[in-house]
């Protein structure tokens, strides 16, 4: 019987994932093996010659099969790191992505000189944005909404795990439907659906086959939700308050027009992602 070591398993799995068209084959192999062994990636490199037991190989094999079917690593492990915080994830809830950290930073910059800033996050999902904001700025008061009850339960668990549940209130709402119109905010932020309907079928299998369509589909041009949000946001912003939104590649000119014309916002500006592309828009009431 072949003696499979950590080194052997990582090399074979990396090659297998590469053949499957997976973008980060080695990283995925390491994360999944570390998860199967109940350890971290540093341990793997310190024990490359350690043989795996039959039970360990069986557990890892199940992970490899799921990833080979292009199921996201985060759904296999049940955890996704965002803003250096581990977040519980689950099927049917959008998995946090690194680009959305640009949104978090833009909001933090906006409220850094405000005492006890009031923030509304629309479409919180796992709660990644709200929890990250509360972790960085303990003085914030955040109302985080979503239309999905499961997402809200997961978000609440993530807030409790991060120790910020006292700073974040979670509520069911379709955009501003259940938000008290008398309540005003320094910032309204969101990572809304912004993928044009026609483009969803061409997305990577990890996205189109496993992510919730409601969190992706932004309508014919991808901007339906952004239009709805911009058209109502000013009613919920304090004077000088900001609407801060993530959007997709190539949408910046359309978003600028929406925020200024339909939203009646001024001082429109953009925040770029690590690739130098506009990723987050900001307009002021």
C-alpha positions in Angstrom: 0.0 0.0 0.0 1.3 3.4 -0.9 2.4 5.6 2.0 0.7 9.0 1.3 2.5 11.9 3.1 1.3 15.4 3.4 3.7 16.3 0.6 2.4 13.6 -1.7 -1.2 14.5 -1.1 -0.6 18.2 -1.7 1.3 17.6 -5.0 -1.3 15.2 -6.3 -4.3 17.4 -5.4 -2.7 20.5 -6.8 -2.2 18.8 -10.1 -5.8 17.4 -10.0 -7.3 20.9 -9.3 -5.1 22.4 -12.0 -6.6 19.9 -14.5 -10.1 20.9 -13.3 -9.4 24.5 -14.3 -9.3 25.8 -10.7 -7.5 29.1 -10.4 -5.6 28.5 -7.2 -4.9 24.8 -7.1 -2.1 24.7 -4.6 -3.7 27.1 -2.2 -7.0 25.3 -2.3 -5.3 22.0 -1.7 -3.5 23.4 1.4 -6.6 25.0 2.9 -8.7 21.9 2.4 -6.1 19.5 3.8 -5.5 21.8 6.8 -9.2 21.8 7.4 -9.4 18.0 7.1 -6.6 17.6 9.6 -8.0 20.2 12.0 -4.9 22.3 11.7 -3.4 25.2 9.7 -1.3 25.6 6.6 1.9 26.3 8.7 1.5 22.8 10.2 1.5 21.3 6.8 4.8 22.8 5.8 6.4 21.8 9.1 5.2 18.2 8.6 5.4 17.5 4.9 6.7 14.0 5.5 4.0 12.9 7.9 1.9 10.1 6.5 -1.8 10.4 6.6 -4.0 7.9 8.2 -6.7 6.1 6.3 -9.4 8.2 8.0 -7.6 11.4 7.3 -7.3 10.4 3.6 -11.0 9.6 3.5 -12.0 12.9 5.0 -9.7 14.8 2.6 -10.9 12.8 -0.4 -14.5 14.0 0.2 -13.2 17.6 0.2 -11.3 17.0 -3.0 -14.4 15.6 -4.7 -16.5 18.6 -3.7 -13.9 21.1 -4.8 -13.4 19.2 -8.1 -17.1 19.8 -8.8 -16.2 23.5 -8.3 -17.9 24.0 -5.0 -16.2 27.0 -3.3 -13.6 26.2 -0.7 -15.5 28.4 1.8 -18.6 26.3 1.6 -16.6 23.1 2.1 -14.8 24.5 5.2 -17.8 26.6 6.4 -15.6 29.6 6.9 -14.3 32.5 4.9 -11.8 35.1 6.1 -12.6 38.7 5.4 -10.9 41.8 6.9 -8.7 39.2 8.8 -11.9 37.9 10.6 -13.2 34.4 10.1 -16.8 34.4 9.0 -19.3 31.6 9.1 -20.7 31.0 5.6 -23.5 28.7 4.4 -25.2 27.7 1.2 -27.6 30.4 -0.2 -25.6 33.3 1.3 -23.1 35.4 -0.7 -19.5 34.5 0.2 -17.6 37.6 1.2 -14.9 38.7 -1.3 -11.7 40.7 -1.0 -13.0 43.5 -3.3 -15.6 44.3 -0.7 -12.9 45.3 1.7 -12.6 48.5 -0.4 -16.2 49.3 0.7 -15.3 48.8 4.3 -12.3 51.1 4.1 -14.4 53.8 2.3 -17.0 53.7 5.1 -14.3 53.8 7.8 -12.7 56.8 6.2 -16.0 58.6 6.0 -16.9 58.2 9.6 -13.5 58.4 11.3 -14.1 62.0 12.6 -17.8 61.4 13.6 -18.8 60.7 17.1 -21.0 57.6 17.4 -21.7 57.3 13.7 -25.0 55.9 12.5 -24.6 53.4 9.6 -27.2 51.5 7.6 -26.0 48.5 5.6 -28.4 47.2 3.0 -28.0 43.5 2.1 -25.7 42.4 4.9 -25.4 38.7 3.9 -23.0 37.1 6.3 -22.6 40.4 8.1 -19.0 40.7 6.9 -19.2 44.5 6.2 -21.1 45.4 9.4 -19.0 43.2 11.6 -15.7 44.5 10.1 -16.9 48.1 10.6 -17.8 47.5 14.2 -14.5 45.8 14.9 -12.5 48.7 13.6 -14.7 51.4 15.0 -16.3 50.4 18.3 -18.3 53.7 18.5 -20.5 52.8 15.4 -24.1 52.0 15.6 -25.1 49.8 12.6 -28.5 48.7 11.3 -27.8 45.8 8.9 -30.7 44.5 6.8 -31.3 41.6 4.5 -34.3 39.9 2.9 -33.1 36.4 3.9 -33.8 35.1 7.4 -31.0 32.5 7.2 -28.5 35.2 6.3 -29.6 37.3 9.2 -29.1 34.4 11.6 -25.6 33.7 10.3 -24.8 37.4 10.4 -25.9 37.6 14.0 -23.7 34.5 14.9 -20.8 36.2 13.2 -21.3 39.4 15.1 -21.4 37.5 18.4 -18.3 35.6 17.5 -16.5 38.8 16.8 -17.7 40.4 20.0 -19.5 43.3 18.3 -23.2 42.3 18.6 -23.8 45.3 20.8 -22.9 47.6 18.0 -25.0 45.9 15.2 -28.7 45.4 14.9 -29.9 43.0 12.2 -33.4 43.4 10.6 -35.4 41.9 7.8 -36.0 44.5 5.1 -36.1 44.8 1.3 -33.9 47.9 0.8 -35.6 50.5 3.0 -39.0 48.9 3.4 -38.9 48.4 7.2 -36.4 51.1 8.0 -38.0 53.9 10.1 -38.0 57.0 7.9 -37.4 59.1 11.0 -34.1 57.4 11.5 -31.2 59.2 9.7 -27.7 57.9 9.0 -24.3 59.3 8.5 -23.6 56.5 5.9 -25.7 54.1 3.9 -23.5 51.3 2.4 -24.2 48.2 0.3 -22.7 45.6 -1.9 -25.8 45.1 -4.0 -26.5 42.7 -6.9 -24.8 44.3 -9.9 -24.3 41.5 -12.5 -26.4 41.9 -15.7 -28.8 39.0 -16.0 -27.4 38.0 -19.3 -23.9 37.6 -17.8 -24.7 35.3 -15.0 -24.5 32.1 -17.1 -21.0 33.0 -18.1 -19.7 33.4 -14.5 -17.3 30.9 -13.0 -19.0 27.7 -11.8 -18.1 28.6 -8.2 -20.4 31.6 -8.6 -23.2 30.7 -10.9 -23.7 27.2 -9.5 -23.3 27.9 -5.8 -24.0 31.6 -5.0 -27.6 32.8 -4.6 -28.9 34.4 -7.8 -30.7 37.1 -5.8 -27.4 38.4 -4.6 -25.9 38.5 -8.1 -28.7 39.5 -10.5 -28.9 43.2 -11.0 -31.3 43.1 -13.9 -30.9 43.9 -17.6 -27.8 46.2 -17.1 -26.9 45.1 -13.6 -28.0 48.4 -12.1 -31.7 47.9 -11.1 -31.0 47.7 -7.3 -28.6 50.6 -7.4 -31.2 52.7 -9.1 -33.8 51.8 -6.4 -31.4 52.4 -3.6 -30.1 55.7 -5.0 -33.7 56.9 -5.5 -34.6 56.5 -1.8 -31.3 56.9 0.0 -31.4 60.7 0.5 -34.6 60.3 2.6 -32.6 58.3 5.1 -29.3 60.3 5.1 -28.4 63.1 7.4 -27.4 66.3 5.7 -23.9 65.7 4.3 -24.3 62.0 4.8 -22.9 59.5 2.2 -24.2 56.7 0.1 -21.3 54.2 -0.5 -21.9 51.3 -3.0 -19.9 48.6 -4.6 -20.4 48.0 -8.3 -19.1 46.0 -11.2 -16.4 46.5 -13.9 -17.2 49.2 -16.4 -20.2 50.5 -14.6 -18.7 53.7 -13.1 -20.1 56.2 -15.6 -23.6 54.8 -15.3 -23.4 54.7 -11.5 -22.2 58.3 -11.4 -25.2 59.3 -13.5 -27.6 57.4 -11.3 -26.3 58.8 -8.0 -26.3 62.4 -9.3 -29.6 62.4 -11.2 -31.9 59.8 -9.6 -30.2 60.1 -6.2 -29.7 63.9 -6.1 -26.3 63.3 -4.6 -23.2 65.5 -5.0 -19.4 65.1 -4.8 -19.5 61.8 -6.5 -16.2 60.0 -6.3 -14.8 56.5 -6.7 -12.5 54.2 -4.7 -10.3 51.8 -6.7 -9.6 48.2 -6.0 -6.1 46.6 -5.9 -6.1 46.3 -9.7 -6.6 50.0 -10.0 -10.2 49.7 -11.2 -13.1 51.8 -9.8 -14.9 49.5 -7.5 -16.8 51.6 -5.0 -18.9 54.8 -5.6 -19.6 57.5 -3.0 -22.0 60.4 -3.2 -23.0 63.0 -0.6 -26.5 64.2 0.4 
